[in-house]
Amino acid sequence: MKINMDYGKGRRVKNMNYGFSKVVNIPYEEAVEKVTAELKKEGFGVLTSIDVKETLKKKIDVDFKKYVILGACNPLLAHKALQKEEELGLLLPCNIVVYEKGEDTVVSIFDPMVMMKVVNNKELLLIAQDVKARMERVLEAI
């Protein structure tokens, strides 16, 4: 499943089989703040924030670009999904990455429809579609 969508103010990065991306011409820190704010508007909170640059420097003394992995969760949707598939927690939370790319910033979001191929539980389809629509709105708003 290739994602081929226009996300408004930015430009697409590439086709991915597992997510959708957008390049924005705003500083990295501002992009992280905007993503977090837009997630909140869609009912998601950021449960985890992994600073990859800092972690790689600290653990293996490697310099890396600014890169963060945000683990976002909508408690209501997560609860509904976990009631239908207890082991689904292995695929949660929803991951979003934000990183520097030259003068621009890239925002990439995991496509929750991909998990439908893995889980094979039709009861989760509407929830996955809802999450995807919300994530697409987040990306469009940045």
ZISUL-V960888 format. One record per residue. N is the residue number from 1. RES is the residue in three letters. D_CENTER is the distance of its C-alpha to the mean C-alpha in Angstrom with 2 decimals. Layout:
N,RES,D_CENTER ; N,RES,D_CENTER
//
This chain:
1,MET,16.94 ; 2,LYS,16.18 ; 3,ILE,14.03 ; 4,ASN,16.38 ; 5,MET,15.54 ; 6,ASP,16.54 ; 7,TYR,14.22 ; 8,GLY,17.12 ; 9,LYS,17.75 ; 10,GLY,16.02 ; 11,ARG,16.45 ; 12,ARG,14.63 ; 13,VAL,14.26 ; 14,LYS,15.22 ; 15,ASN,15.17 ; 16,MET,13.05 ; 17,ASN,13.91 ; 18,TYR,10.60 ; 19,GLY,7.96 ; 20,PHE,8.43 ; 21,SER,8.94 ; 22,LYS,11.18 ; 23,VAL,13.74 ; 24,VAL,15.00 ; 25,ASN,18.35 ; 26,ILE,17.75 ; 27,PRO,18.01 ; 28,TYR,15.22 ; 29,GLU,16.08 ; 30,GLU,16.15 ; 31,ALA,12.72 ; 32,VAL,11.34 ; 33,GLU,13.69 ; 34,LYS,12.83 ; 35,VAL,9.09 ; 36,THR,10.44 ; 37,ALA,13.22 ; 38,GLU,11.55 ; 39,LEU,9.45 ; 40,LYS,12.95 ; 41,LYS,14.57 ; 42,GLU,12.68 ; 43,GLY,13.81 ; 44,PHE,10.92 ; 45,GLY,11.86 ; 46,VAL,10.41 ; 47,LEU,12.36 ; 48,THR,11.85 ; 49,SER,11.61 ; 50,ILE,12.77 ; 51,ASP,14.64 ; 52,VAL,15.07 ; 53,LYS,17.87 ; 54,GLU,19.78 ; 55,THR,19.41 ; 56,LEU,20.67 ; 57,LYS,23.46 ; 58,LYS,24.50 ; 59,LYS,24.44 ; 60,ILE,25.69 ; 61,ASP,26.80 ; 62,VAL,24.67 ; 63,ASP,23.69 ; 64,PHE,20.19 ; 65,LYS,18.39 ; 66,LYS,16.23 ; 67,TYR,12.88 ; 68,VAL,10.65 ; 69,ILE,8.11 ; 70,LEU,6.96 ; 71,GLY,7.48 ; 72,ALA,7.38 ; 73,CYS,10.22 ; 74,ASN,12.40 ; 75,PRO,15.73 ; 76,LEU,17.59 ; 77,LEU,15.36 ; 78,ALA,14.94 ; 79,HIS,18.73 ; 80,LYS,19.49 ; 81,ALA,17.57 ; 82,LEU,19.20 ; 83,GLN,22.52 ; 84,LYS,22.26 ; 85,GLU,21.11 ; 86,GLU,21.71 ; 87,GLU,20.28 ; 88,LEU,16.84 ; 89,GLY,15.98 ; 90,LEU,15.77 ; 91,LEU,12.48 ; 92,LEU,11.06 ; 93,PRO,9.17 ; 94,CYS,5.74 ; 95,ASN,4.00 ; 96,ILE,2.41 ; 97,VAL,5.89 ; 98,VAL,8.61 ; 99,TYR,12.02 ; 100,GLU,15.48 ; 101,LYS,17.05 ; 102,GLY,20.64 ; 103,GLU,21.13 ; 104,ASP,17.72 ; 105,THR,14.14 ; 106,VAL,11.26 ; 107,VAL,7.74 ; 108,SER,5.67 ; 109,ILE,2.97 ; 110,PHE,4.82 ; 111,ASP,7.73 ; 112,PRO,9.23 ; 113,MET,12.54 ; 114,VAL,12.69 ; 115,MET,13.42 ; 116,MET,16.32 ; 117,LYS,17.99 ; 118,VAL,17.94 ; 119,VAL,18.86 ; 120,ASN,21.43 ; 121,ASN,21.84 ; 122,LYS,22.48 ; 123,GLU,22.37 ; 124,LEU,18.58 ; 125,LEU,18.30 ; 126,LEU,18.48 ; 127,ILE,15.90 ; 128,ALA,13.37 ; 129,GLN,14.47 ; 130,ASP,14.13 ; 131,VAL,10.53 ; 132,LYS,9.84 ; 133,ALA,12.16 ; 134,ARG,10.66 ; 135,MET,7.17 ; 136,GLU,9.56 ; 137,ARG,11.60 ; 138,VAL,9.18 ; 139,LEU,8.87 ; 140,GLU,12.59 ; 141,ALA,13.59 ; 142,ILE,12.66
//
